[in-house]
């Protein structure tokens, strides 16, 4: 579903960069039982790359 949605966004846009980052990071955690890593993927997380980050909630 995310891959399909990614196709409808400009890849260099903030949203496109965010999709690309999520599609790269989430598979790294497929075996995790602890889902705290998801907090780091929220748009306002300081742990996101600057180009994927939102400044407001």
Secondary structure, 3 states (H helix, E strand, C coil): CHHHHHCCCCCCCHHHHHHHHHHHHHHHHCCCCCCHHHHHHCCCCCCCCHHHCCCCC
